[in-house]
Amino acid sequence: MANLARLEPRILGPLPGPKSAHWLERDEAVMSPSYTRVYPLVVRRAKGAMVEDMDGNLFLDFTAGIAVTNVGHSHPRVVAAIRRQAGRLVHMSGTDFYYTPQVKLAEKLARLAPGPEPKRVFFTNSGAEAIEAALKLARRHTGRKRVTAFMGAFHGRTYGAMSLSGSKPMQRRGFSPLVPEIHHARYGDLESVRTLLSTICPPDELAAIFVEPIQGEGGYIVPPPEFLPGLRRICDEHGVLLVFDEVQAGMGRTGKFFACEHWQVAPDIICMAKGIANGLPLGAIVARSSVMDWPSGSHASTFGGNPVACAAANATVALIEKRYRANAAERGAQLRAGLDRLAERYRAIREVRGLGLMIGAEIQDPDGRPNPLLRDRLIDLAFERGLLLLPCGPSTIRFCPPLCLTPRQVEIGLDLMGAVFASAEEDSQHVPGHGPSVPEHV
């Protein structure tokens, strides 16, 4: 079998190929229609930043499984840790018993989490569960009921996380009533928060402010420099807990272990998941010890902190600390500079923004309005050329590749994106009245 990590993108024929098409038919018959499939990729194997489909087509992955496989697909050290632990102990429920991988990981996360006070850790299976745990802890610790979040936020799809989210109507439609006493302000706008507290959300009833240091699903939005420090001051003034959702922005993705470190702001509770175990289901909240004061039995999880997932996470965290956090900063600067050059050439790119390897390119129409149709067309064209991308926000392409990305792979990705924009521009010239946009049927 070829060394997948050393190969470059290769498309053998029309997509999907016959073997992939067969599995798409089987999927259609049994899988939930609620899933959001972007294009017909059926994965056979993956290594590093490369993915192979069922028909032998090779793709450069700029998605990392939605910012999950931070140290690369099937990293040998993570795979070895999983195999070793699976041969010793697969499950014993860490909420009732003890095992060493869980304790070791908690020690690492407590050490890495920003802020001088000692920390405690609660493990979950996912980011949404981490948000739910933080919501419960915040209300119980403060004795207050109200919570503030932000428009454009995405915190998950369980009821509390969904109620905090403000990203898309589809994520809420048909699921009311939601969790009550949750208010939303404008992201990046401290005055909006102050207005909320002076009108409909009494600060003495506010338990917590939940915020993504960089909005993910909302469009890879980096807030103004004063925003997170300003939230910290508001919370300190009113005895409110500041909760950071670092599910997508954390684990080295921005070049810091946690994105909030760019602003030197420490939360009271930090939520993490996605990249923590490089593909195994694991999430966590890390809170100041004085905040995580709930009594035994008040919250638990059968599978949260599973020993195999914790073993994978211990290997992943060590790799991010020693190597991939710095690589994310270097490769992110390279990718950002290349996308900025493409923005100078193609008017369809309204803005390039982000930190490290969490970069968004917002796509616009000739009048400067968000153009989701063109954004989706560009992602399809990239797929056809062997580059995997994802959308976010109203019209943004997100670039969240594995942090093991090489300089050569950045160059390949930029070359493919140049070809994608050139193809879309050429297509638009054959559509009367559409300028640089694309035909509506796409």
JOSULZI-V514969 format. One record per residue. N is the residue number from 1. RES is the residue in one letter. PSI is psi in whole degrees, -180 to 180 (NA if undefined). D_FIRST is the distance of its C-alpha to the first C-alpha in Angstrom with 1 decimal. Layout:
n=N res=RES psi=PSI d_first=D_FIRST
n=N res=RES psi=PSI d_first=D_FIRST
This chain:
n=1 res=M psi=134 d_first=0.0
n=2 res=A psi=151 d_first=3.8
n=3 res=N psi=99 d_first=6.6
n=4 res=L psi=-34 d_first=8.3
n=5 res=A psi=-22 d_first=11.5
n=6 res=R psi=0 d_first=12.1
n=7 res=L psi=164 d_first=11.8
n=8 res=E psi=166 d_first=15.1
n=9 res=P psi=142 d_first=16.3
n=10 res=R psi=118 d_first=15.8
n=11 res=I psi=120 d_first=17.8
n=12 res=L psi=-19 d_first=17.4
n=13 res=G psi=-170 d_first=20.7
n=14 res=P psi=144 d_first=23.3
n=15 res=L psi=139 d_first=22.5
n=16 res=P psi=153 d_first=22.0
n=17 res=G psi=174 d_first=19.9
n=18 res=P psi=-40 d_first=20.9
n=19 res=K psi=-42 d_first=18.5
n=20 res=S psi=-42 d_first=19.4
n=21 res=A psi=-38 d_first=23.0
n=22 res=H psi=-45 d_first=23.0
n=23 res=W psi=-30 d_first=22.2
n=24 res=L psi=-39 d_first=24.8
n=25 res=E psi=-43 d_first=27.3
n=26 res=R psi=-40 d_first=26.7
n=27 res=D psi=-46 d_first=26.9
n=28 res=E psi=-32 d_first=30.2
n=29 res=A psi=-23 d_first=31.7
n=30 res=V psi=-17 d_first=31.4
n=31 res=M psi=154 d_first=30.8
n=32 res=S psi=137 d_first=33.6
n=33 res=P psi=-4 d_first=34.8
n=34 res=S psi=-15 d_first=35.5
n=35 res=Y psi=149 d_first=31.9
n=36 res=T psi=80 d_first=31.6
n=37 res=R psi=129 d_first=28.5
n=38 res=V psi=-40 d_first=28.5
n=39 res=Y psi=165 d_first=26.2
n=40 res=P psi=69 d_first=24.0
n=41 res=L psi=120 d_first=20.6
n=42 res=V psi=109 d_first=18.7
n=43 res=V psi=132 d_first=15.8
n=44 res=R psi=-47 d_first=12.6
n=45 res=R psi=165 d_first=11.2
n=46 res=A psi=149 d_first=12.4
n=47 res=K psi=132 d_first=12.4
n=48 res=G psi=-119 d_first=15.5
n=49 res=A psi=18 d_first=17.1
n=50 res=M psi=144 d_first=14.3
n=51 res=V psi=139 d_first=13.8
n=52 res=E psi=134 d_first=11.8
n=53 res=D psi=-177 d_first=14.1
n=54 res=M psi=-19 d_first=14.0
n=55 res=D psi=10 d_first=14.2
n=56 res=G psi=5 d_first=11.4
n=57 res=N psi=142 d_first=14.1
n=58 res=L psi=135 d_first=13.5
n=59 res=F psi=143 d_first=16.5
n=60 res=L psi=123 d_first=18.1
n=61 res=D psi=109 d_first=19.6
n=62 res=F psi=29 d_first=23.3
n=63 res=T psi=-29 d_first=24.1
n=64 res=A psi=38 d_first=22.3
n=65 res=G psi=42 d_first=23.0
n=66 res=I psi=58 d_first=26.7
n=67 res=A psi=40 d_first=26.9
n=68 res=V psi=-51 d_first=25.3
n=69 res=T psi=69 d_first=22.1
n=70 res=N psi=-34 d_first=24.1
n=71 res=V psi=13 d_first=22.0
n=72 res=G psi=151 d_first=18.8
n=73 res=H psi=135 d_first=16.4
n=74 res=S psi=46 d_first=15.1
n=75 res=H psi=132 d_first=16.8
n=76 res=P psi=-35 d_first=16.1
n=77 res=R psi=-36 d_first=19.9
n=78 res=V psi=-44 d_first=20.6
n=79 res=V psi=-43 d_first=17.9
n=80 res=A psi=-41 d_first=19.4
n=81 res=A psi=-40 d_first=22.8
n=82 res=I psi=-48 d_first=22.1
n=83 res=R psi=-43 d_first=20.8
n=84 res=R psi=-46 d_first=23.8
n=85 res=Q psi=-38 d_first=26.3
n=86 res=A psi=-27 d_first=25.2
n=87 res=G psi=-12 d_first=25.8
n=88 res=R psi=-52 d_first=29.3
n=89 res=L psi=122 d_first=30.7
n=90 res=V psi=-38 d_first=29.4
n=91 res=H psi=140 d_first=32.8
n=92 res=M psi=11 d_first=36.5
n=93 res=S psi=96 d_first=37.9
n=94 res=G psi=-9 d_first=38.8
n=95 res=T psi=-13 d_first=41.9
n=96 res=D psi=-25 d_first=43.5
n=97 res=F psi=-172 d_first=42.0
n=98 res=Y psi=144 d_first=40.5
n=99 res=Y psi=151 d_first=37.1
n=100 res=T psi=-37 d_first=36.0
n=101 res=P psi=-35 d_first=33.0
n=102 res=Q psi=-45 d_first=35.3
n=103 res=V psi=-44 d_first=38.0
n=104 res=K psi=-42 d_first=35.8
n=105 res=L psi=-41 d_first=34.4
n=106 res=A psi=-40 d_first=37.9
n=107 res=E psi=-42 d_first=39.2
n=108 res=K psi=-49 d_first=36.6
n=109 res=L psi=-39 d_first=37.3
n=110 res=A psi=-36 d_first=41.1
n=111 res=R psi=-39 d_first=40.9
n=112 res=L psi=-28 d_first=38.9
n=113 res=A psi=136 d_first=40.9
n=114 res=P psi=153 d_first=43.6
n=115 res=G psi=144 d_first=47.3
n=116 res=P psi=-24 d_first=49.3
n=117 res=E psi=147 d_first=50.2
n=118 res=P psi=150 d_first=48.3
n=119 res=K psi=159 d_first=45.8
n=120 res=R psi=157 d_first=44.7
n=121 res=V psi=137 d_first=41.5
n=122 res=F psi=130 d_first=41.0
n=123 res=F psi=144 d_first=37.5
n=124 res=T psi=-175 d_first=36.4
n=125 res=N psi=-15 d_first=33.4
n=126 res=S psi=173 d_first=33.3
n=127 res=G psi=-42 d_first=35.1
n=128 res=A psi=-41 d_first=37.6
n=129 res=E psi=-35 d_first=38.5
n=130 res=A psi=-42 d_first=39.0
n=131 res=I psi=-44 d_first=41.4
n=132 res=E psi=-43 d_first=43.2
n=133 res=A psi=-42 d_first=43.7
n=134 res=A psi=-38 d_first=45.0
n=135 res=L psi=-45 d_first=47.4
n=136 res=K psi=-45 d_first=48.8
n=137 res=L psi=-43 d_first=49.2
n=138 res=A psi=-44 d_first=50.9
n=139 res=R psi=-41 d_first=53.4
n=140 res=R psi=-42 d_first=54.1
n=141 res=H psi=-42 d_first=54.6
n=142 res=T psi=-23 d_first=56.8
n=143 res=G psi=13 d_first=58.6
n=144 res=R psi=158 d_first=58.3
n=145 res=K psi=-30 d_first=56.9
n=146 res=R psi=151 d_first=56.1
n=147 res=V psi=145 d_first=52.8
n=148 res=T psi=138 d_first=52.0
n=149 res=A psi=-165 d_first=48.7
n=150 res=F psi=146 d_first=48.0
n=151 res=M psi=139 d_first=47.6
n=152 res=G psi=-10 d_first=44.1
n=153 res=A psi=151 d_first=42.7
n=154 res=F psi=121 d_first=39.9
n=155 res=H psi=-4 d_first=39.8
n=156 res=G psi=-179 d_first=38.2
n=157 res=R psi=-3 d_first=39.0
n=158 res=T psi=170 d_first=40.9
n=159 res=Y psi=-46 d_first=44.7
n=160 res=G psi=-46 d_first=45.6
n=161 res=A psi=-40 d_first=42.7
n=162 res=M psi=-38 d_first=43.3
n=163 res=S psi=-32 d_first=47.0
n=164 res=L psi=-26 d_first=46.2
n=165 res=S psi=153 d_first=43.9
n=166 res=G psi=43 d_first=45.5
n=167 res=S psi=-57 d_first=42.6
n=168 res=K psi=141 d_first=42.7
n=169 res=P psi=-35 d_first=45.3
n=170 res=M psi=-31 d_first=42.7
n=171 res=Q psi=-15 d_first=41.7
n=172 res=R psi=-26 d_first=45.3
n=173 res=R psi=128 d_first=46.7
n=174 res=G psi=1 d_first=47.8
n=175 res=F psi=7 d_first=47.2
n=176 res=S psi=156 d_first=50.7
n=177 res=P psi=144 d_first=52.5
n=178 res=L psi=178 d_first=50.4
n=179 res=V psi=128 d_first=51.0
n=180 res=P psi=171 d_first=54.5
n=181 res=E psi=34 d_first=55.8
n=182 res=I psi=124 d_first=52.8
n=183 res=H psi=153 d_first=53.8
n=184 res=H psi=134 d_first=51.8
n=185 res=A psi=175 d_first=52.7
n=186 res=R psi=130 d_first=51.3
n=187 res=Y psi=136 d_first=48.3
n=188 res=G psi=2 d_first=49.2
n=189 res=D psi=98 d_first=52.9
n=190 res=L psi=-34 d_first=54.9
n=191 res=E psi=-34 d_first=58.1
n=192 res=S psi=-38 d_first=56.5
n=193 res=V psi=-45 d_first=56.0
n=194 res=R psi=-39 d_first=59.5
n=195 res=T psi=-42 d_first=60.9
n=196 res=L psi=-44 d_first=59.1
n=197 res=L psi=-22 d_first=60.6
n=198 res=S psi=0 d_first=64.1
n=199 res=T psi=-67 d_first=64.2
n=200 res=I psi=-5 d_first=62.2
n=201 res=C psi=89 d_first=60.3
n=202 res=P psi=125 d_first=62.8
n=203 res=P psi=-26 d_first=61.0
n=204 res=D psi=-7 d_first=62.7
n=205 res=E psi=3 d_first=60.8
n=206 res=L psi=121 d_first=57.4
n=207 res=A psi=-44 d_first=54.9
n=208 res=A psi=156 d_first=52.0
n=209 res=I psi=121 d_first=50.4
n=210 res=F psi=130 d_first=46.7
n=211 res=V psi=143 d_first=45.0
n=212 res=E psi=124 d_first=41.6
n=213 res=P psi=-36 d_first=41.9
n=214 res=I psi=124 d_first=39.8
n=215 res=Q psi=133 d_first=39.7
n=216 res=G psi=-82 d_first=36.3
n=217 res=E psi=-29 d_first=36.5
n=218 res=G psi=-11 d_first=39.9
n=219 res=G psi=18 d_first=38.5
n=220 res=Y psi=57 d_first=37.3
n=221 res=I psi=122 d_first=40.9
n=222 res=V psi=124 d_first=42.0
n=223 res=P psi=166 d_first=45.5
n=224 res=P psi=154 d_first=48.5
n=225 res=P psi=-27 d_first=48.8
n=226 res=E psi=-6 d_first=51.8
n=227 res=F psi=-58 d_first=50.4
n=228 res=L psi=-44 d_first=48.7
n=229 res=P psi=-36 d_first=51.4
n=230 res=G psi=-39 d_first=54.0
n=231 res=L psi=-40 d_first=52.5
n=232 res=R psi=-41 d_first=52.6
n=233 res=R psi=-42 d_first=56.3
n=234 res=I psi=-45 d_first=57.1
n=235 res=C psi=-44 d_first=55.5
n=236 res=D psi=-36 d_first=57.4
n=237 res=E psi=-36 d_first=60.6
n=238 res=H psi=9 d_first=60.5
n=239 res=G psi=33 d_first=58.8
n=240 res=V psi=144 d_first=55.7
n=241 res=L psi=138 d_first=52.2
n=242 res=L psi=120 d_first=49.6
n=243 res=V psi=122 d_first=46.1
n=244 res=F psi=127 d_first=43.1
n=245 res=D psi=100 d_first=40.1
n=246 res=E psi=25 d_first=37.2
n=247 res=V psi=-43 d_first=34.6
n=248 res=Q psi=-35 d_first=32.9
n=249 res=A psi=-13 d_first=34.4
n=250 res=G psi=-168 d_first=34.0
n=251 res=M psi=41 d_first=31.4
n=252 res=G psi=-3 d_first=31.4
n=253 res=R psi=-35 d_first=30.7
n=254 res=T psi=5 d_first=33.8
n=255 res=G psi=-15 d_first=33.6
n=256 res=K psi=158 d_first=35.9
n=257 res=F psi=-43 d_first=34.8
n=258 res=F psi=141 d_first=37.1
n=259 res=A psi=-33 d_first=38.3
n=260 res=C psi=-19 d_first=41.9
n=261 res=E psi=-22 d_first=41.9
n=262 res=H psi=-28 d_first=42.2
n=263 res=W psi=1 d_first=45.7
n=264 res=Q psi=44 d_first=46.5
n=265 res=V psi=129 d_first=47.4
n=266 res=A psi=130 d_first=46.9
n=267 res=P psi=174 d_first=46.9
n=268 res=D psi=-34 d_first=48.5
n=269 res=I psi=137 d_first=45.4
n=270 res=I psi=133 d_first=41.8
n=271 res=C psi=136 d_first=39.2
n=272 res=M psi=160 d_first=35.5
n=273 res=A psi=-132 d_first=32.3
n=274 res=K psi=-98 d_first=29.1
n=275 res=G psi=0 d_first=27.5
n=276 res=I psi=-38 d_first=29.1
n=277 res=A psi=15 d_first=26.3
n=278 res=N psi=33 d_first=23.4
n=279 res=G psi=-21 d_first=22.8
n=280 res=L psi=149 d_first=24.7
n=281 res=P psi=113 d_first=28.2
n=282 res=L psi=138 d_first=30.8
n=283 res=G psi=173 d_first=33.8
n=284 res=A psi=155 d_first=36.9
n=285 res=I psi=139 d_first=40.3
n=286 res=V psi=124 d_first=41.8
n=287 res=A psi=157 d_first=45.6
n=288 res=R psi=139 d_first=48.5
n=289 res=S psi=-36 d_first=49.7
n=290 res=S psi=-19 d_first=53.1
n=291 res=V psi=-41 d_first=51.6
n=292 res=M psi=74 d_first=49.3
n=293 res=D psi=17 d_first=52.4
n=294 res=W psi=148 d_first=51.8
n=295 res=P psi=166 d_first=52.9
n=296 res=S psi=132 d_first=50.9
n=297 res=G psi=-9 d_first=49.9
n=298 res=S psi=-24 d_first=50.4
n=299 res=H psi=141 d_first=46.6
n=300 res=A psi=173 d_first=43.6
n=301 res=S psi=126 d_first=40.1
n=302 res=T psi=-47 d_first=38.6
n=303 res=F psi=-15 d_first=34.9
n=304 res=G psi=129 d_first=35.5
n=305 res=G psi=28 d_first=34.3
n=306 res=N psi=140 d_first=32.0
n=307 res=P psi=-35 d_first=31.0
n=308 res=V psi=-43 d_first=27.2
n=309 res=A psi=-39 d_first=27.6
n=310 res=C psi=-37 d_first=30.0
n=311 res=A psi=-43 d_first=27.6
n=312 res=A psi=-41 d_first=24.9
n=313 res=A psi=-39 d_first=27.8
n=314 res=N psi=-42 d_first=29.1
n=315 res=A psi=-42 d_first=25.8
n=316 res=T psi=-48 d_first=25.6
n=317 res=V psi=-41 d_first=29.3
n=318 res=A psi=-42 d_first=29.0
n=319 res=L psi=-41 d_first=26.1
n=320 res=I psi=-46 d_first=28.1
n=321 res=E psi=-47 d_first=31.3
n=322 res=K psi=-30 d_first=30.0
n=323 res=R psi=-51 d_first=27.7
n=324 res=Y psi=-20 d_first=26.8
n=325 res=R psi=-46 d_first=30.4
n=326 res=A psi=-39 d_first=31.3
n=327 res=N psi=-35 d_first=28.2
n=328 res=A psi=-40 d_first=29.1
n=329 res=A psi=-44 d_first=32.5
n=330 res=E psi=-49 d_first=31.4
n=331 res=R psi=-30 d_first=28.7
n=332 res=G psi=-41 d_first=31.0
n=333 res=A psi=-40 d_first=33.8
n=334 res=Q psi=-46 d_first=31.6
n=335 res=L psi=-42 d_first=30.5
n=336 res=R psi=-43 d_first=34.1
n=337 res=A psi=-40 d_first=35.6
n=338 res=G psi=-40 d_first=33.3
n=339 res=L psi=-36 d_first=34.2
n=340 res=D psi=-38 d_first=37.8
n=341 res=R psi=-39 d_first=37.7
n=342 res=L psi=-36 d_first=36.4
n=343 res=A psi=-32 d_first=39.3
n=344 res=E psi=-26 d_first=41.7
n=345 res=R psi=-34 d_first=40.5
n=346 res=Y psi=119 d_first=40.0
n=347 res=R psi=-15 d_first=42.9
n=348 res=A psi=-21 d_first=40.8
n=349 res=I psi=110 d_first=39.6
n=350 res=R psi=-41 d_first=42.5
n=351 res=E psi=144 d_first=41.3
n=352 res=V psi=130 d_first=38.4
n=353 res=R psi=162 d_first=38.7
n=354 res=G psi=179 d_first=37.0
n=355 res=L psi=141 d_first=36.2
n=356 res=G psi=-134 d_first=33.0
n=357 res=L psi=41 d_first=29.9
n=358 res=M psi=85 d_first=32.1
n=359 res=I psi=137 d_first=33.3
n=360 res=G psi=141 d_first=34.9
n=361 res=A psi=112 d_first=36.0
n=362 res=E psi=133 d_first=38.9
n=363 res=I psi=137 d_first=39.3
n=364 res=Q psi=164 d_first=42.8
n=365 res=D psi=179 d_first=44.8
n=366 res=P psi=-23 d_first=47.4
n=367 res=D psi=7 d_first=50.0
n=368 res=G psi=13 d_first=48.0
n=369 res=R psi=153 d_first=47.3
n=370 res=P psi=138 d_first=44.0
n=371 res=N psi=82 d_first=41.9
n=372 res=P psi=-31 d_first=39.4
n=373 res=L psi=-44 d_first=38.9
n=374 res=L psi=-41 d_first=37.8
n=375 res=R psi=-48 d_first=35.6
n=376 res=D psi=-36 d_first=33.8
n=377 res=R psi=-41 d_first=33.5
n=378 res=L psi=-40 d_first=32.0
n=379 res=I psi=-40 d_first=29.3
n=380 res=D psi=-43 d_first=28.5
n=381 res=L psi=-36 d_first=28.4
n=382 res=A psi=-43 d_first=26.0
n=383 res=F psi=-44 d_first=23.7
n=384 res=E psi=-21 d_first=23.9
n=385 res=R psi=-2 d_first=22.9
n=386 res=G psi=21 d_first=19.9
n=387 res=L psi=125 d_first=21.9
n=388 res=L psi=124 d_first=22.4
n=389 res=L psi=167 d_first=26.0
n=390 res=L psi=154 d_first=28.6
n=391 res=P psi=165 d_first=32.4
n=392 res=C psi=160 d_first=35.1
n=393 res=G psi=-174 d_first=38.9
n=394 res=P psi=-37 d_first=40.9
n=395 res=S psi=36 d_first=39.0
n=396 res=T psi=138 d_first=36.6
n=397 res=I psi=128 d_first=33.0
n=398 res=R psi=139 d_first=31.4
n=399 res=F psi=105 d_first=28.9
n=400 res=C psi=61 d_first=27.5
n=401 res=P psi=168 d_first=24.0
n=402 res=P psi=148 d_first=22.4
n=403 res=L psi=-6 d_first=24.6
n=404 res=C psi=6 d_first=21.7
n=405 res=L psi=139 d_first=21.9
n=406 res=T psi=162 d_first=22.1
n=407 res=P psi=-40 d_first=24.9
n=408 res=R psi=-39 d_first=22.6
n=409 res=Q psi=-34 d_first=21.3
n=410 res=V psi=-45 d_first=24.9
n=411 res=E psi=-44 d_first=25.8
n=412 res=I psi=-46 d_first=23.2
n=413 res=G psi=-42 d_first=24.5
n=414 res=L psi=-39 d_first=28.0
n=415 res=D psi=-43 d_first=27.4
n=416 res=L psi=-39 d_first=26.1
n=417 res=M psi=-37 d_first=29.0
n=418 res=G psi=-43 d_first=31.4
n=419 res=A psi=-36 d_first=30.1
n=420 res=V psi=-48 d_first=30.5
n=421 res=F psi=-39 d_first=34.1
n=422 res=A psi=-41 d_first=35.0
n=423 res=S psi=-43 d_first=33.9
n=424 res=A psi=-39 d_first=35.8
n=425 res=E psi=-41 d_first=38.8
n=426 res=E psi=-41 d_first=38.8
n=427 res=D psi=-40 d_first=38.6
n=428 res=S psi=-27 d_first=41.6
n=429 res=Q psi=-15 d_first=43.7
n=430 res=H psi=7 d_first=43.7
n=431 res=V psi=104 d_first=45.0
n=432 res=P psi=132 d_first=48.8
n=433 res=G psi=2 d_first=50.1
n=434 res=H psi=-8 d_first=46.7
n=435 res=G psi=-137 d_first=46.4
n=436 res=P psi=8 d_first=43.0
n=437 res=S psi=-169 d_first=42.2
n=438 res=V psi=164 d_first=40.2
n=439 res=P psi=145 d_first=41.3
n=440 res=E psi=-23 d_first=42.2
n=441 res=H psi=-12 d_first=40.1
n=442 res=V psi=NA d_first=36.9
